[in-house]
Amino acid sequence: MVLPVALESAANLHVNPMTFALAVMLGASVSLITPFEPSCILVYGPGRYKVADFFKVSIIATVLLVVAILVLVPMLYPF
């Protein structure tokens, strides 16, 4: 739902749409804070984890991944 908005924004700003598309796609896949991400659901039941467990552990990973996306995407695909 956000990808068309990002691509339209890139077109209006006359910048590389691939940069915006990659940022949106990678950003959508790093939501590790809740167990509703497909990879987290696989371990949620068998591991008997709670939502608080995901929040405690995943907040650091999510912040690191967001920073990596914000730094690396513009470096690899400049505006």
C-alpha positions as CSV (number, residue, x, y, z in Angstrom):
1,M,0.0,0.0,0.0
2,V,2.9,2.4,0.7
3,L,5.0,1.4,-2.4
4,P,2.8,3.3,-4.9
5,V,3.0,6.4,-2.7
6,A,6.8,6.2,-2.5
7,L,7.1,5.7,-6.2
8,E,4.9,8.7,-6.9
9,S,6.8,10.8,-4.4
10,A,10.1,9.8,-6.1
11,A,8.7,10.8,-9.5
12,N,7.5,14.1,-8.2
13,L,10.9,14.8,-6.6
14,H,12.7,13.7,-9.8
15,V,14.9,11.2,-7.9
16,N,15.7,7.5,-8.3
17,P,12.5,5.5,-7.6
18,M,14.6,2.4,-6.8
19,T,15.9,4.1,-3.6
20,F,12.4,4.7,-2.4
21,A,11.2,1.3,-3.4
22,L,14.0,-0.5,-1.6
23,A,13.5,1.6,1.5
24,V,9.8,0.7,1.6
25,M,10.3,-3.0,1.0
26,L,13.1,-3.4,3.5
27,G,11.3,-1.3,6.1
28,A,8.3,-3.5,5.8
29,S,10.3,-6.6,6.5
30,V,12.0,-5.4,9.7
31,S,9.0,-5.3,12.0
32,L,10.4,-7.8,14.6
33,I,9.0,-6.1,17.7
34,T,5.7,-8.0,17.5
35,P,5.3,-11.8,17.0
36,F,3.1,-11.2,13.9
37,E,5.9,-11.3,11.4
38,P,6.0,-14.7,9.6
39,S,9.4,-15.6,10.9
40,C,8.5,-14.8,14.5
41,I,5.2,-16.8,14.3
42,L,7.3,-20.0,13.6
43,V,9.0,-19.8,17.0
44,Y,6.2,-18.0,19.0
45,G,4.1,-21.1,19.8
46,P,6.8,-23.8,20.2
47,G,9.1,-21.5,22.2
48,R,6.3,-20.4,24.5
49,Y,7.3,-16.8,24.1
50,K,5.3,-13.8,25.2
51,V,4.8,-10.6,23.4
52,A,7.0,-8.9,26.0
53,D,9.9,-11.2,25.2
54,F,9.8,-10.1,21.5
55,F,9.7,-6.5,22.5
56,K,12.7,-6.8,24.9
57,V,14.9,-8.6,22.4
58,S,13.7,-7.2,19.1
59,I,13.8,-3.5,19.8
60,I,17.6,-3.4,19.5
61,A,17.6,-5.5,16.3
62,T,14.8,-3.4,14.8
63,V,16.7,-0.1,15.5
64,L,19.9,-1.5,14.1
65,L,18.2,-2.7,10.9
66,V,16.4,0.7,10.4
67,V,19.7,2.5,10.8
68,A,21.3,0.1,8.3
69,I,18.5,0.7,5.8
70,L,18.7,4.5,6.2
71,V,22.5,4.4,5.7
72,L,23.0,1.7,3.1
73,V,20.1,2.1,0.7
74,P,21.1,5.7,-0.3
75,M,24.7,4.6,-0.5
76,L,24.0,1.7,-2.9
77,Y,21.2,3.4,-4.8
78,P,21.9,7.2,-4.8
79,F,19.1,9.7,-5.3
